[in-house]
């Protein structure tokens, strides 16, 4: 069975942003770790969006491309 637990309180996290990311760069989230599964530890990578208070009322439209892939090796 699959169970999802809520993340720890915000003070327990490390948050990262990429405000100067260029068009030819990408961010990758590793979302599965078989070693952590074997140890019974959480293995999902939570990620989210947030409001950036430094952005004005009419920001430039954001463009993004998302792809998800699962590669399992055994």
Secondary structure, 3 states (H helix, E strand, C coil): CCCCCCCCCHHHCCCCCCCCCCCCCCCCCCCCCHHHHHCCCCCCCCCCCCCCCCCCCCCCCCCCCCCCCCCCCC
